[in-house]
Amino acid sequence: MSDFCMPALGADMEAGTLVEWLKRPGDTVRRGDIIAVVDTEKGAIEVEVFEDGVVDAILVKPGDKVPVGTVLARIRAADEAAAPAVPAAPTAPEIPPRAAPAAAHAAPAPRPAAPGERRRAASPAARRRAVELGVELATVKPTGPGGAITLGDVERAAAAVPAATDRLPAMRRAIAAAMSRSKREIPHAYVTTSIDMTRALGWLRAENERREVADRLLPAVLLLKAVGAALHEVPELNGFWEDDRLKQAPGIHIGVAIFLRDGGLVSPAIHDVDRKDLATVMRELGDLVARARAGSLRSSELADATITVTNLGDQGVESTLGIIYPPQVALVGFGRISERPWVADGRVEARPVLVATLSFDHRAVDGHRAGRFLAAVDRHLRAPERL
Amino acid sequence: MTEQDLTTVVRQALARVAPETAATDIDPAVPIREQCDLDSMDFLNFVIALHKATGVNVPETDYPQIASLDAAVAYLRARV
């Protein structure tokens, strides 16, 4: 028997609200299945299970806000006997809460499905909103693709309900807490380099000319791949500072800072960037941006990043000295690619130049290794055909 | 396609990538990237949406020619 707990979806998360269970006691689950939707300051997140088994008991009911680490459900192995019935009394969290404690409650038994009843298709954002507004999804008229209920459908159905609560202040507070903690606890140091992007952009231009419009690559994908490759050479930047020591991560999962249109930002991860080709990273980046803005990210995407990349080139900034997202130990910031004077072979030429900055935790890494990392990023961007 | 059809196509493409931007708020003469706060991914999705709707393949070198709504309509009109 194992516990399925409220996950920590980033350093800034203290608690989450259980929006909906997608599985019921007795249902078989496989590793990677999305079994619940949780609402956080950063939106509704689909939470995956990390083992195969059977849902034995559900301990927290939809609508309850519980601290990170609270046991939400118990999962038993497929060949394990079911546990005795869950007591009706509140169940204390097994992991001490990090925020104001809120006891988990034994959830009422799910209503048995009526014959022929199917779970209504709805976006996570719509489900979260339905819970917030007290709207029964079964009463909502869907207008989304494939008959799915959209956020707008829920809000129309709840027209008589007062206006939406504003999520932005909560997200701002969460970001403020994480950034303050970072600046308070992490001794930041920075190294910067200017990279000649002539070869990278030339290669990209030729590559995109032969690709279909929908398959074009963005320069950001080259940057992500170059960071992934450079981390193989300086792996101590890929990991976490925990228990007063550096713990290197086995996989390279790059968190990508994505601004949200109604304010705030999230940094979901693209997993195993170093092992994927450019087209795959491009496809996953596009998918991540779309889902981040639609409010349908998954728990592993928010919890797994081992380093963060922020690219403010689109905003026209020259360079970015970012704040490390704890417990990570590094953040790579990119500015815009712009034509600047560049000296080559004794001559001054106009070349596309990118300023890359590494913010690093000086407890975990020294300046020498940080410099090696940026040199490696530079070198990889000068050989884009190998990325 | 008429100019009005193409204007509708461009507005619909914009609505897909920046759904929070009310179509009536868009100044057709002002660059849409700054007007609608589009990043590179958004703009590529805008180009993809135009391609799907009209069949016109806008090469990257021509992106400056579709910078505003008016410019995009003129660009498409010369090619459909």
Interface residues (C-beta under 8 A of the other chain):
Chain A: R205 N208 E209 V213 A214 R216 L218 P219 A220 F259 R261 D262 L285 G286 V289 G313 D314
Chain B: A18 E20 D37 D39 S40 M41 L44 N45 V47 I48 H51 N57 V58 P59 E60 T61
